[in-house]
Amino acid sequence: MATDVYAGTLAAGEQAARVTRPSRTRSRRPRPTSGAALYRPWWTPWLWVAPAIIVIGVFGVFPFLNTILLSFTDARPLGGGGDWVGLDNYSRMVADPAFWLAVRNSVLYAVVAVPLLVVLPLMLAQLVYKKVPAIGFFRTAFYAPVVASMVAVALVWQNLVSENGPINTALTQVGIIDSPIPFLSDTTLLLLTAIALTVWKGLGWYMIFYLSALASVPKDLYEAASLDGAGTFRQFVHVTVPGVRLTMLLVGIMSGIGSLRVFTEIYILGGATGGVGGQARTLPFYIRDVALDPISGNVGYGAAISVALFVLTIGLAVASHKLGSKEED
């Protein structure tokens, strides 16, 4: 009798355990039973992304990999693939004074232009953020240089700062200077003029980024800061800047990458040689000179410099990200 009771209790316990024990089988997504999904093959979604993948592969991945491959050859612009030379192009690059001059100019360009493109558009966005009469006109006016062609804008600047241009003429007539300022013939002034052009044209573009970021800053923070006695400058430093810090990091990275890719400004303002004796050439300008000359050009060497420019750009982006992360902490 006791044995039967024990067996019945054990069986009831096992049945309860089976009922309460969670299932170990992973739930599967139910299969469609009707509609178009029933007849849709598994590869259908890939058809939608295939055009984008093809475009990225043909115009992005393949040129990048091909540039790396060419950097180990002595290919010519009109001579085919060339022969394998190993690391000779990189050894030549390290010992090339003109390369290091172009690196210096590119880094100087970025060091001067990036802080200006981070701070000035923020101040400009702060000025035009408030809704006052005719503010739309000023926003449009500030953004107008962005939609203009860089070539057209650079030609206008070239006429403005030439020795016989309006700026030198006006400064001479009022007696501020005795002789024209060599904006286009002096290497340092040429670089500074090109930087000013880049900053002026980029103000409106990055202003749009900051206008979007300012809209997400809570108004309560400004009211609390005002009640604490903070003026306009302190509110800008302690409320606005922390509120748009991520946007400042984004603008810094984008403007830094753009500064390292500068070519048109130097070409239009300084001529086809990149200033007197090529002293104002940046890395993209130098790549064009050494790689695309139909007679003496070396595509392999230009590809090696392109790889160096890519590494420099990645280094700048990583440094900017690390700096932004430290400030965030």
C-alpha positions in Angstrom: 0.0 0.0 0.0 2.8 2.4 1.0 4.6 1.5 -2.2 1.6 2.4 -4.3 1.2 5.7 -2.6 4.8 6.5 -3.1 4.7 5.6 -6.7 1.6 7.7 -7.3 3.2 10.7 -5.5 6.3 10.3 -7.6 4.3 10.1 -10.9 2.3 13.2 -9.9 5.6 15.1 -9.1 7.1 14.2 -12.5 4.0 15.2 -14.3 4.0 18.6 -12.5 7.6 19.1 -13.3 7.0 18.4 -16.9 4.2 21.0 -16.9 6.1 23.7 -15.0 9.5 23.1 -16.6 10.3 25.8 -19.2 10.7 24.6 -22.7 14.2 24.5 -24.0 13.2 24.7 -27.6 13.8 28.1 -29.3 10.6 29.7 -30.6 10.6 30.0 -34.3 9.2 32.8 -36.4 5.9 31.6 -37.8 5.8 30.9 -41.5 3.5 33.1 -43.5 0.3 31.3 -44.5 -1.2 33.8 -46.9 -0.3 36.9 -49.0 2.6 37.7 -51.1 5.1 36.7 -48.4 4.1 33.1 -49.0 5.5 33.2 -52.5 8.5 35.5 -51.8 11.9 33.7 -52.0 14.5 34.3 -49.3 16.8 36.3 -51.7 14.2 38.9 -52.5 15.4 41.5 -49.9 18.9 41.3 -51.4 17.5 42.6 -54.7 16.6 45.9 -53.0 20.1 46.5 -51.7 22.0 45.0 -54.6 22.2 48.4 -56.6 23.7 50.1 -53.6 26.2 47.3 -52.9 27.2 47.3 -56.6 27.8 51.1 -56.6 29.8 50.9 -53.4 31.8 48.0 -54.6 32.6 49.5 -58.1 33.2 53.1 -57.0 34.4 52.6 -53.5 35.9 49.2 -52.5 37.5 48.4 -55.9 39.3 51.8 -56.4 40.6 51.6 -52.8 42.0 48.1 -53.1 43.4 48.9 -56.6 45.1 52.0 -55.2 46.8 49.8 -52.6 47.9 47.3 -55.2 49.2 50.0 -57.5 51.3 51.5 -54.7 53.6 48.4 -55.0 54.1 48.9 -58.8 55.8 51.4 -61.1 52.7 51.9 -63.3 52.6 54.8 -65.6 49.5 56.9 -66.6 49.6 55.6 -70.2 51.7 52.5 -69.7 49.4 49.8 -68.2 49.9 48.1 -64.9 53.6 48.3 -64.6 56.1 46.0 -62.8 56.1 45.0 -59.1 58.6 47.1 -57.1 57.6 46.1 -53.6 58.2 48.9 -51.0 60.3 51.1 -53.3 57.6 53.7 -53.7 57.2 54.0 -49.9 61.0 54.3 -49.4 61.1 57.0 -52.1 58.2 58.8 -50.3 59.9 58.8 -47.0 63.1 60.4 -48.5 61.2 62.9 -50.7 61.4 66.5 -49.4 58.6 67.6 -51.6 56.3 65.0 -50.0 57.1 66.3 -46.5 56.5 69.8 -47.7 53.0 68.8 -48.9 52.4 67.0 -45.6 53.3 70.1 -43.7 51.1 72.3 -45.8 48.1 69.9 -45.5 48.6 69.6 -41.7 48.9 73.4 -41.4 45.8 73.8 -43.4 43.8 71.4 -41.1 45.2 72.9 -37.9 44.1 76.4 -38.8 40.9 75.6 -40.7 39.3 73.0 -38.4 39.1 75.1 -35.2 37.6 78.0 -37.2 35.1 75.7 -38.9 34.1 74.3 -35.5 33.7 77.6 -33.6 32.5 80.2 -36.2 29.5 78.2 -37.6 28.4 77.6 -34.0 28.5 81.3 -33.3 26.7 82.1 -36.6 24.0 79.5 -35.8 23.5 81.0 -32.4 23.0 84.4 -34.0 20.4 83.2 -36.6 18.7 80.7 -34.3 16.3 83.1 -32.7 13.1 83.8 -34.7 13.1 87.5 -35.5 11.8 89.4 -38.5 13.7 88.7 -41.7 15.9 86.0 -40.1 15.1 83.7 -43.1 16.8 86.1 -45.4 20.0 86.1 -43.3 20.0 82.3 -43.1 19.7 82.1 -46.9 22.4 84.7 -47.3 24.8 82.8 -45.1 24.1 79.5 -46.8 24.4 80.9 -50.4 28.2 80.3 -50.7 27.6 76.6 -50.0 25.6 76.1 -53.2 28.1 78.1 -55.3 30.8 76.3 -57.3 34.2 76.3 -55.6 35.8 77.1 -58.9 33.6 80.2 -59.4 34.0 81.3 -55.8 37.8 80.8 -56.0 38.0 82.9 -59.2 36.1 85.7 -57.5 38.5 85.6 -54.6 41.5 85.6 -56.9 40.3 88.8 -58.5 39.6 90.3 -55.0 43.1 89.6 -53.6 45.3 90.1 -56.7 47.8 92.9 -56.7 45.5 95.1 -58.7 42.3 93.8 -57.0 39.8 95.8 -55.0 41.3 94.9 -51.6 44.9 96.1 -52.4 43.6 99.1 -54.2 41.4 100.2 -51.3 44.1 99.6 -48.7 46.6 101.6 -50.9 44.2 104.5 -51.4 43.5 104.9 -47.7 47.2 104.8 -46.9 47.2 101.6 -44.9 49.8 100.0 -47.1 52.4 101.4 -49.5 52.7 98.4 -51.9 50.2 95.6 -52.7 50.1 92.7 -50.3 51.3 89.5 -52.2 48.3 87.4 -51.2 48.9 85.0 -54.2 52.7 85.0 -54.5 53.8 84.6 -50.9 53.5 81.0 -49.8 52.2 81.7 -46.3 49.7 84.3 -47.4 48.5 82.0 -50.2 47.8 79.3 -47.7 46.1 81.7 -45.4 44.0 83.1 -48.2 43.0 79.6 -49.3 42.1 78.7 -45.7 40.0 81.9 -45.5 38.2 80.8 -48.7 37.5 77.3 -47.3 36.2 78.7 -44.0 34.0 81.3 -45.7 32.4 78.7 -48.0 31.9 76.2 -45.2 30.3 78.5 -42.7 26.8 78.0 -44.0 27.1 74.3 -44.4 28.1 73.6 -40.8 25.7 76.2 -39.6 22.9 73.9 -40.6 24.3 71.1 -38.4 24.5 73.5 -35.4 20.9 74.8 -36.0 19.6 71.2 -35.8 21.7 70.6 -32.6 20.5 73.8 -31.0 16.9 72.8 -31.4 17.5 69.8 -29.2 19.1 71.7 -26.3 16.4 72.0 -23.5 15.1 75.5 -23.0 14.9 74.8 -19.2 18.6 74.8 -19.0 18.8 78.4 -20.3 16.0 79.5 -17.9 17.8 77.9 -14.9 21.1 79.5 -15.9 19.4 82.9 -16.3 17.9 82.5 -12.8 21.3 81.8 -11.4 22.6 85.0 -12.9 24.4 83.7 -15.9 24.7 86.1 -18.8 24.7 85.4 -22.5 28.4 84.5 -22.6 28.2 82.1 -19.6 25.0 80.5 -21.0 26.8 80.0 -24.3 29.9 78.4 -22.6 28.1 76.3 -20.0 24.8 75.4 -21.7 25.1 75.7 -25.5 28.6 74.2 -25.9 27.9 71.1 -23.8 24.6 70.6 -25.5 26.1 70.5 -29.0 29.4 68.8 -28.1 28.7 65.7 -30.2 27.9 68.0 -33.2 31.1 69.8 -32.7 32.9 66.5 -32.8 31.2 65.6 -36.0 31.9 69.0 -37.6 35.6 68.7 -36.5 36.0 65.3 -38.1 34.2 66.3 -41.4 36.1 69.6 -41.7 39.4 67.9 -40.9 38.9 65.3 -43.6 37.9 68.1 -46.0 40.9 70.2 -45.1 43.3 67.3 -46.0 41.6 66.9 -49.4 41.9 70.6 -50.5 42.9 71.0 -54.1 40.7 73.5 -55.9 41.5 76.5 -53.7 45.3 76.1 -54.1 45.0 75.4 -57.8 42.9 78.4 -58.6 44.6 80.9 -56.3 48.1 79.7 -56.7 48.0 78.5 -60.3 48.8 75.1 -61.9 52.2 74.9 -60.0 50.7 75.3 -56.5 52.2 78.7 -55.7 55.7 79.9 -56.5 57.9 76.9 -57.0 55.1 74.6 -55.8 55.8 75.7 -52.2 52.0 75.8 -51.4 51.1 72.3 -52.7 49.0 70.1 -50.5 49.0 66.3 -50.6 46.2 66.0 -53.2 48.0 68.6 -55.3 51.2 66.7 -55.1 49.5 63.4 -55.9 48.2 65.0 -59.1 51.6 66.3 -60.0 53.6 63.0 -59.5 50.9 60.6 -60.8 49.0 62.2 -63.7 51.8 63.7 -65.8 51.6 61.9 -69.1 55.3 62.0 -69.6 57.0 61.6 -66.3 54.1 60.6 -64.1 54.3 57.6 -61.8 50.9 56.2 -60.9 52.5 53.8 -58.4 54.2 56.5 -56.5 51.1 58.6 -56.5 49.1 55.6 -55.2 51.6 55.3 -52.3 51.2 58.9 -51.4 47.4 58.4 -51.6 47.7 55.5 -49.1 49.7 57.9 -46.8 47.0 60.5 -47.1 44.4 57.9 -46.2 46.4 56.9 -43.1 46.8 60.6 -42.1 43.1 61.1 -42.5 42.2 58.1 -40.4 44.7 59.2 -37.8 43.1 62.6 -37.6 39.6 61.1 -37.3 40.7 58.7 -34.5 42.5 61.5 -32.7 39.4 63.7 -32.9 37.2 60.9 -31.6 39.5 60.2 -28.7 39.7 63.9 -27.8 35.9 64.1 -27.9 35.5 61.0 -25.8 37.9 62.4 -23.1 36.0 65.6 -23.0 32.7 63.7 -22.7 34.2 61.7 -19.7 
